């Protein structure tokens, strides 16, 4: 792989092979440089960070068990109340944050008028979370 030839016959002919040794030397030097500098480029510090929850604490709303028996008597959490007293309690409960849930239990024999009046009183007070409680039908 000489650059010049002492042969006079082939002296004017162009050189047909490429000398690969300098290319391999440059490639190996670049490879060594990249191997040395690559770990230096990642200068992260190994830390074990604390974990914290950023979720908002959800307060469970209170629950009001409101029942109407077959005779039309109103019960607030098991305590008998009049319609006016129930309306006052609904108004007081509507001011709480979060608003309580009203679970309405009505006997199947009670007149719909009494249930509608109770719903109207709760709605007028500003309560929006009202649910009807029933028993599941049994299979025969």
C-alpha positions as a printed Julia matrix, in Angstrom:
140×3 Matrix{Float64}:
    0.0     0.0     0.0
    2.62    2.44   -0.96
    1.91    5.84   -2.34
    4.7     5.73   -4.88
    6.02    2.91   -6.93
    9.55    2.27   -8.11
    8.18    0.52  -11.15
    8.48    2.85  -14.12
    5.93    1.03  -16.22
    3.04    1.62  -13.84
    4.16    5.06  -12.69
    1.68    6.91  -14.85
   -1.3     4.71  -13.9
   -3.7     6.02  -11.28
   -3.72    4.39   -7.86
   -6.72    2.02   -7.65
   -6.93    1.21   -3.91
   -7.81    3.36   -0.97
   -5.69    3.33    2.12
   -8.1     2.3     4.92
   -5.72    2.59    7.87
   -6.13    6.38    8.4
   -9.94    6.06    8.17
   -9.95    3.27   10.75
   -7.67    5.3    13.03
   -9.98    8.33   12.88
  -13.04    6.15   13.46
  -11.46    4.49   16.53
  -10.4     7.85   17.96
  -13.97    9.18   17.55
  -15.37    6.02   19.11
  -13.12    6.41   22.16
  -14.1    10.07   22.5
  -17.81    9.21   22.38
  -17.39    6.37   24.87
  -15.65    8.69   27.32
  -17.95   11.71   26.92
  -21.32    9.9    26.78
  -21.53    9.23   30.54
  -20.55   12.82   31.23
  -23.55   14.12   29.27
  -25.97   12.49   31.69
  -25.23   14.36   34.88
  -28.38   13.35   36.76
  -28.28   13.0    40.51
  -29.87    9.84   41.83
  -32.56   10.84   44.34
  -35.43    9.05   45.95
  -38.11   11.72   46.15
  -40.89   11.61   48.73
  -44.38   10.8    47.52
  -47.34   13.0    48.37
  -50.98   12.94   47.4
  -52.29   16.15   45.89
  -55.88   15.01   45.83
  -58.45   17.13   47.54
  -60.01   15.66   50.64
  -63.56   14.8    49.8
  -65.91   15.3    52.7
  -68.74   12.83   52.71
  -72.04   14.66   52.96
  -74.3    13.93   55.87
  -77.27   11.7    55.35
  -80.79   12.52   56.45
  -83.15    9.56   56.79
  -86.59   11.03   56.24
  -89.48    8.58   56.57
  -93.23    8.86   56.1
  -95.25    6.05   57.66
  -98.64    4.74   56.51
 -100.49    7.22   58.77
  -98.67   10.17   57.13
  -96.47   10.94   60.16
  -93.09   12.44   59.2
  -89.9    11.12   60.82
  -86.52   12.92   60.76
  -83.79   10.34   61.49
  -86.35    8.3    63.44
  -87.75   11.28   65.38
  -91.36   12.34   64.65
  -91.62   15.93   63.36
  -94.36   18.18   62.03
  -94.35   19.5    58.45
  -93.38   23.04   59.59
  -90.52   21.7    61.73
  -89.32   19.52   58.82
  -89.33   22.59   56.53
  -87.25   24.53   59.08
  -84.77   21.67   59.36
  -84.56   21.4    55.57
  -83.73   25.13   55.4
  -81.04   24.75   58.07
  -79.51   21.71   56.35
  -79.43   23.42   52.96
  -76.94   25.99   54.31
  -74.34   23.29   55.08
  -71.48   22.62   52.65
  -71.55   20.01   51.25
  -75.3    19.64   51.27
  -76.57   16.49   52.93
  -78.31   13.73   51.05
  -81.97   13.19   51.88
  -83.02    9.53   51.81
  -86.79    9.53   51.56
  -88.6     6.39   52.71
  -92.34    6.43   52.19
  -94.78    3.64   53.01
  -96.59    2.32   49.96
  -99.94    3.06   51.61
  -99.21    6.75   52.23
 -100.96    9.3    50.01
  -98.84   10.72   47.23
  -99.85   14.22   48.37
  -97.77   13.87   51.56
  -94.71   12.73   49.58
  -95.15   15.58   47.09
  -95.43   18.13   49.94
  -92.23   16.79   51.49
  -90.4    17.0    48.17
  -91.68   20.54   47.64
  -90.52   21.6    51.13
  -87.04   20.14   50.55
  -86.78   21.72   47.1
  -88.0    25.08   48.37
  -85.3    24.98   51.06
  -82.65   24.46   48.36
  -81.8    20.79   48.84
  -80.96   19.09   45.57
  -79.74   15.66   46.62
  -82.91   13.71   47.32
  -83.21    9.99   46.79
  -86.05    7.5    47.18
  -85.37    4.35   49.19
  -87.23    1.18   48.25
  -86.9    -2.51   48.86
  -85.93   -4.8    46.01
  -88.69   -6.99   44.67
  -88.22  -10.64   45.67
  -88.25  -13.35   43.04
  -91.17  -15.74   43.27
